[in-house]
Amino acid sequence: MNAPFFKYGLFGDDTSLVVAFAIGIAFGFFLERGGFGSGRKLAAQFYFKDMAVLKVMFTGIITAMVGVYWLSRVGFLDLSLVYLVPTRPLANMVGGLLLGIGFVIGGYCPGTSVVAAATGRIDAMVYLMGMVSGMGAVGFAWPSLEGWVNANALGPATLPGLSGIPYGVIVALVVVMAIVAFVAAEWGEVKSGGRALAEQSLFGVHKLTRTWGLFLGLLGLAFVAALAGSPYRGPRVTLDGNALGRTAATGADHVSPATLADRLIAGTNEYRLIDLRSPEAYLKDHIPGAENVSMTALPAALWTPTEPVLLYSEDGERAAQAWLYLKARGFPRVSTLAGGYAGWREQVLSPTLPEPKDEVARLEAERERAIAAHFGGAARIPLAAAALGLTPGVSPAAQVAPTQVASPRQIATPPPQVVTPPAPVAPAAPSASGAKKKEGC
């Protein structure tokens, strides 16, 4: 089982909450053991007297970065399935400024305030209440804030993607930057008089310590990473051609618009609907319950490869490409909507209804009309009200409720009609004159 474990189906939603809770408890425990539950210790970094926060944060960042890079590089971790928080430059800068001001005034960041509040510190509790209140205020004001928050949004951006610098080189540069910052922090502590030189983990010893060993090891792995290339899986994949052929031959790779409409009305749809069209087309109209996801963000947007996914684009071409891509990435339960959204529009929203020839055709036409009305559409060729048994002048959608839509299996075949042959006609009586009528020519 490769990582990320949740997305590869090792455990479900309930277990993931338990795992997240256990990780949070462990994280809080080590923060408190490191002294980060004290506002005085946290605020001391702004006066260069105790730079423990900066040292710990940079150590954690480069350890995680190098570890994630190499776990992905050796194939244990699929980095493309790791969720990346979308980058919103304006909102990120404003939020960072507010966080920094609050950090200086209160002495806590969001995480350390929770840790300190758990140990009974009153100032941390007040800080935590203010943070929660601010989150609530933003929630109430979100409709008016959403525009500028999403201004110039970059999506899930990365430094290599924005700069064009290879991933391994970025890893090496960040590790070097962190070590320089670590050294500068110790120099600042000595110069500010907060700590003596002998107390420094780098300068205060003349032998190889665990700190030096960790940094030298991370630095070596980072420089090798600069030559190793991208940590993401390469474009080459292995596909089972026979399995794909069997899937295509049996039609198991697609779902018809009519079948999807029946499932949506009945509330039995198990598919996660993915709309691959542009955001403009999605906002204009889409299938109820569908999510708008771009091709590049598709693997990371899916929770687990084991969940059933139904893809659709405008004409089905892009959905077919995404289907093949996800199959190659190990997603077994992926299907496409036959005909794409154009097929949905033609078969569900605006079906062509021919003149019914018998009772079965009449009931089927009535059912299709009701389905179209349920999804906000209408038949392109209206039927006569008398043919459907509807009241003239009243909307057919108002007379056929969507909840009364019957499936084809529920439409009973009408009983055969018995046709009585006409009675025989008696021959005509001869005329009074007795003359025989001329026949033929």
C-alpha positions in Angstrom: 0.0 0.0 0.0 1.5 3.3 -1.1 0.9 6.7 0.4 -1.2 8.8 0.8 -3.0 6.0 2.6 -6.4 7.6 2.9 -6.6 8.4 -0.8 -5.5 4.9 -1.7 -8.3 3.4 0.4 -6.4 2.0 3.4 -9.1 3.4 5.7 -12.3 5.3 5.4 -13.6 8.6 6.6 -14.3 7.5 10.2 -10.8 6.1 10.7 -9.3 9.2 9.1 -10.9 11.4 11.8 -9.4 9.1 14.5 -6.0 9.2 12.9 -6.2 13.0 12.5 -7.2 13.4 16.2 -4.2 11.2 17.3 -1.8 13.2 15.2 -3.1 16.4 16.6 -2.7 15.2 20.2 0.9 14.1 19.5 1.6 17.5 17.8 0.3 19.4 20.7 2.2 17.3 23.2 5.5 17.9 21.5 4.8 21.6 21.2 4.1 21.9 24.9 7.2 19.8 25.7 9.3 22.2 23.6 8.0 25.1 25.6 5.8 26.5 22.9 2.8 26.8 25.2 4.4 29.9 26.8 3.6 33.2 25.3 6.8 34.7 26.8 9.0 32.2 25.0 7.1 32.6 21.7 7.3 36.4 21.8 11.0 36.4 22.8 11.9 35.6 19.2 10.8 39.1 18.1 13.5 40.5 20.5 16.2 38.0 19.3 16.5 36.6 22.8 15.1 33.1 22.2 14.9 31.9 18.6 13.6 28.4 19.4 10.4 28.9 17.4 12.3 29.8 14.2 14.7 27.0 14.6 12.0 24.4 15.2 9.8 25.6 12.4 12.7 25.6 9.9 13.9 22.2 11.0 10.4 20.8 10.6 10.0 22.4 7.2 13.2 21.1 5.7 12.8 17.6 7.3 9.3 17.3 5.8 10.4 18.7 2.5 13.4 16.3 2.1 11.4 13.4 3.4 8.4 14.0 1.1 10.7 14.5 -1.9 12.6 11.2 -1.4 9.5 9.1 -0.4 7.9 10.3 -3.7 11.1 9.8 -5.7 11.4 6.2 -4.7 7.7 5.5 -5.5 6.3 5.1 -2.0 4.3 8.4 -2.1 2.3 9.7 -5.0 2.8 13.4 -4.5 0.2 14.3 -7.1 -2.5 13.0 -4.7 -1.4 15.3 -1.9 -3.8 18.2 -1.5 -2.4 21.6 -2.0 -4.1 24.7 -0.5 -5.0 27.1 -3.3 -2.7 30.2 -3.4 -4.5 33.6 -3.2 -1.8 36.2 -3.0 -3.8 39.2 -1.8 -5.7 37.2 0.9 -2.5 35.4 1.9 -0.6 38.7 2.4 -3.4 40.3 4.4 -3.8 37.2 6.5 -0.1 36.9 7.1 0.1 40.5 8.3 -2.8 40.1 10.7 -1.3 36.8 12.0 2.0 38.6 12.6 0.4 41.5 14.4 -1.6 39.1 16.6 1.5 37.0 17.2 3.5 40.0 18.5 0.6 41.3 20.6 -0.7 38.1 22.1 2.4 36.0 22.0 0.6 33.0 20.3 0.0 31.7 16.8 -3.2 29.7 16.2 -1.6 26.3 16.9 0.3 27.3 20.0 -2.8 29.2 21.4 -4.7 25.9 21.4 -1.8 24.2 23.2 -1.5 26.9 25.8 -5.3 27.0 26.3 -5.3 23.2 26.9 -2.8 23.7 29.8 -5.1 26.3 31.4 -3.4 29.6 30.4 -6.1 32.3 30.6 -4.4 34.6 28.1 -4.3 31.8 25.5 -8.0 31.1 26.1 -8.8 34.8 25.4 -6.6 34.7 22.3 -8.4 31.5 21.1 -11.8 33.0 21.6 -10.8 36.1 19.6 -9.5 33.8 16.8 -12.8 31.8 16.7 -14.8 35.0 16.8 -12.8 36.4 13.9 -13.4 33.2 11.9 -17.1 33.5 12.5 -17.2 37.2 11.5 -15.4 36.3 8.2 -18.0 33.6 7.6 -20.9 36.0 8.0 -19.2 38.6 5.8 -18.0 36.0 3.2 -20.4 37.1 0.4 -18.9 40.6 0.4 -15.3 39.3 0.9 -15.3 36.5 -1.6 -14.4 38.8 -4.6 -11.2 40.2 -3.3 -10.2 37.0 -1.5 -10.2 35.2 -4.8 -8.7 38.1 -6.7 -5.6 36.9 -8.7 -6.1 33.4 -7.3 -3.3 31.1 -8.6 -4.8 27.8 -7.6 -2.6 25.1 -6.1 0.7 26.9 -7.0 4.2 25.6 -6.2 7.6 27.3 -6.3 8.9 25.1 -9.1 5.7 25.7 -11.1 5.9 29.5 -10.8 9.6 29.9 -11.2 10.5 27.1 -13.6 13.3 25.9 -11.3 13.5 22.1 -11.0 12.0 20.6 -7.9 15.3 19.2 -6.6 17.0 22.5 -6.9 14.2 24.2 -4.9 14.6 21.6 -2.2 18.4 22.2 -2.0 17.9 26.0 -1.9 15.3 25.9 0.9 17.6 23.6 3.0 20.5 26.0 2.6 18.3 28.9 3.4 17.0 27.2 6.6 20.6 26.4 7.8 21.6 30.0 7.2 18.6 31.2 9.1 19.4 28.7 11.9 23.0 30.1 12.2 21.8 33.7 12.0 19.3 32.9 14.8 22.0 31.6 17.1 24.2 34.6 16.3 21.3 36.9 17.1 20.7 35.2 20.5 24.4 35.6 21.4 24.5 39.3 20.3 21.3 40.2 22.1 22.6 38.8 25.3 19.8 36.3 25.7 22.0 33.3 25.7 25.7 32.4 26.0 27.8 31.0 23.2 28.2 27.7 25.1 24.5 27.2 25.1 24.2 27.3 21.3 23.6 23.9 19.6 25.8 24.8 16.6 28.4 27.2 17.9 28.7 26.0 21.5 30.2 22.6 20.7 33.4 21.5 19.0 32.3 18.0 18.0 29.6 16.3 15.8 26.3 16.5 17.7 22.9 15.3 16.7 22.0 18.8 15.4 25.0 18.9 13.2 24.4 15.3 12.0 20.8 16.1 11.1 21.8 19.2 9.2 24.6 17.5 7.3 22.4 14.6 6.4 19.6 16.9 5.2 22.1 19.0 3.2 23.5 15.9 1.6 20.1 14.5 0.6 19.1 18.0 -0.7 22.1 18.3 -3.0 21.5 14.8 -4.4 17.9 15.8 -4.9 19.1 18.7 -7.0 20.4 16.2 -9.5 17.6 13.6 -9.1 14.8 15.4 -11.0 11.1 15.8 -10.2 9.5 13.9 -7.4 6.3 13.5 -9.3 5.6 10.2 -11.1 6.8 10.3 -14.7 4.5 10.3 -17.7 5.2 6.6 -18.5 2.5 4.2 -17.2 1.6 0.6 -17.8 -1.9 -0.2 -19.1 -3.6 -3.6 -19.5 -4.8 -3.4 -23.1 -6.9 -6.5 -22.8 -8.7 -5.2 -19.7 -9.4 -1.9 -21.3 -10.7 -3.6 -24.4 -13.1 -5.8 -22.4 -14.3 -2.7 -20.5 -15.0 -0.8 -23.7 -16.7 -3.9 -25.4 -19.1 -4.4 -22.5 -19.9 -0.8 -22.2 -18.9 -0.8 -18.5 -16.8 2.4 -19.1 -19.8 4.7 -19.7 -23.3 5.6 -18.3 -26.1 6.8 -20.5 -27.8 10.1 -19.7 -31.1 8.4 -19.3 -29.7 6.0 -16.7 -28.1 8.9 -14.8 -31.3 10.9 -14.8 -33.2 7.9 -13.4 -30.7 7.5 -10.6 -30.7 11.2 -9.7 -34.5 11.3 -9.5 -34.6 8.2 -7.5 -31.8 9.3 -5.2 -29.7 6.2 -5.9 -26.8 7.8 -7.7 -23.5 6.5 -6.3 -21.2 8.3 -8.7 -19.2 11.4 -7.9 -20.0 13.7 -10.8 -17.0 15.6 -12.2 -17.6 18.4 -14.8 -14.4 18.9 -16.8 -15.7 21.9 -18.8 -14.6 25.5 -18.3 -15.8 27.3 -15.2 -17.9 29.6 -17.4 -19.8 26.7 -19.0 -20.2 25.1 -15.6 -21.7 28.2 -14.0 -24.1 28.6 -17.0 -25.5 25.1 -16.6 -24.5 21.7 -15.2 -25.9 18.4 -14.0 -27.2 18.7 -10.5 -24.6 17.6 -7.9 -21.6 17.9 -10.3 -18.3 19.4 -9.3 -16.2 21.6 -11.6 -12.6 20.2 -11.7 -9.9 20.9 -14.2 -7.8 18.2 -15.8 -4.6 19.2 -14.0 -6.3 19.1 -10.6 -8.2 15.9 -11.2 -6.1 13.3 -9.3 -5.8 15.5 -6.2 -9.5 16.3 -6.2 -10.5 12.7 -5.9 -10.7 11.3 -2.3 -9.8 7.7 -3.0 -9.2 5.7 -6.2 -11.9 3.2 -5.0 -14.8 5.7 -5.1 -17.0 5.6 -8.2 -16.5 8.6 -10.5 -18.5 9.7 -13.5 -16.7 12.2 -15.8 -18.3 14.4 -18.4 -17.2 17.1 -20.7 -19.1 18.9 -23.5 -18.9 16.3 -26.2 -17.2 13.5 -24.2 -13.7 13.8 -25.8 -12.0 15.4 -22.8 -13.8 13.0 -20.5 -12.4 10.1 -22.5 -8.9 11.5 -22.1 -9.4 11.9 -18.4 -10.8 8.4 -18.1 -7.7 6.9 -19.7 -5.5 9.1 -17.5 -7.1 8.1 -14.3 -7.1 4.4 -15.4 -3.4 4.7 -15.9 -3.0 6.2 -12.4 -4.8 3.3 -10.8 -8.4 4.5 -10.4 -10.5 1.4 -11.2 -14.0 2.8 -10.8 -14.1 5.5 -13.4 -16.8 6.0 -16.0 -17.8 8.6 -18.5 -21.2 10.0 -19.5 -22.1 8.8 -22.9 -22.2 11.7 -25.3 -21.0 14.2 -22.6 -23.1 17.1 -21.6 -24.4 17.5 -25.2 -25.9 14.0 -24.8 -27.4 15.0 -21.5 -28.9 18.1 -23.1 -30.2 16.2 -26.1 -31.6 13.1 -24.3 -32.7 14.5 -20.9 -33.2 18.3 -21.1 -34.6 18.5 -24.7 -35.6 15.1 -25.9 -37.3 14.7 -29.3 -40.7 13.2 -28.7 -42.3 11.5 -31.8 -46.0 11.0 -32.1 -46.9 8.0 -30.0 -48.2 5.0 -31.9 -49.6 3.0 -29.0 -50.1 3.1 -25.3 -46.5 2.1 -24.4 -45.1 4.8 -26.6 -47.5 7.3 -25.1 -46.5 6.4 -21.6 -42.8 6.6 -22.5 -43.2 10.0 -24.1 -45.0 11.2 -21.0 -42.2 9.9 -18.8 -39.5 11.6 -20.9 -41.4 14.9 -20.8 -41.7 14.7 -17.0 -38.0 14.0 -16.7 -37.1 17.0 -18.8 -39.4 19.2 -16.7 -37.8 17.8 -13.5 -34.3 19.0 -14.6 -35.6 22.3 -16.0 -35.8 21.3 -19.6 -38.5 20.8 -22.2 -39.3 18.6 -25.1 -38.2 20.0 -28.5 -41.3 18.7 -30.3 -44.4 19.1 -28.1 -47.1 16.4 -28.2 -50.8 17.2 -28.5 -52.4 17.5 -25.2 -55.1 15.1 -26.2 -52.5 12.4 -27.2 -51.1 12.6 -23.6 -54.4 12.9 -21.9 -53.5 16.3 -20.5 -55.8 19.3 -20.0 -55.3 21.8 -22.9 -53.9 25.2 -21.8 -52.2 23.8 -18.7 -48.4 23.2 -18.6 -47.6 19.5 -19.1 -44.9 19.8 -16.4 -47.5 21.0 -13.9 -49.7 18.0 -14.6 -46.9 15.3 -14.5 -45.0 15.5 -11.3 -41.4 14.5 -11.4 -42.0 12.1 -8.4 -44.5 10.3 -10.6 -42.0 9.4 -13.2 -42.0 5.7 -13.9 -39.1 3.7 -15.1 -39.4 1.7 -18.3 -39.8 -1.5 -16.2 -42.8 0.0 -14.5 -44.7 0.8 -17.7 -47.1 -2.1 -18.2 -47.8 -3.4 -21.7 -51.4 -2.7 -22.6 -53.6 -5.7 -23.1 -54.1 -6.8 -26.7 -57.2 -5.4 -28.3 -59.7 -7.9 -29.8 -60.7 -6.9 -33.3 -64.1 -8.1 -34.4 -64.3 -8.9 -38.1 -67.1 -7.1 -40.1 -70.3 -9.0 -40.8 -70.6 -10.5 -44.3 -72.5 -8.3 -46.8 -75.6 -9.9 -48.6 -75.6 -9.9 -52.4 -77.8 -7.3 -54.1 -81.2 -8.4 -55.4 -81.7 -8.5 -59.2 -83.4 -5.5 -60.8 -87.1 -5.5 -61.7 -86.4 -5.6 -65.4 -84.4 -8.8 -65.1 -81.6 -7.3 -67.1 -78.1 -8.4 -66.0 -75.7 -5.7 -65.3 -72.6 -5.6 -67.5 -69.4 -6.5 -65.7 -65.9 -5.7 -66.6 -65.3 -3.8 -69.8 
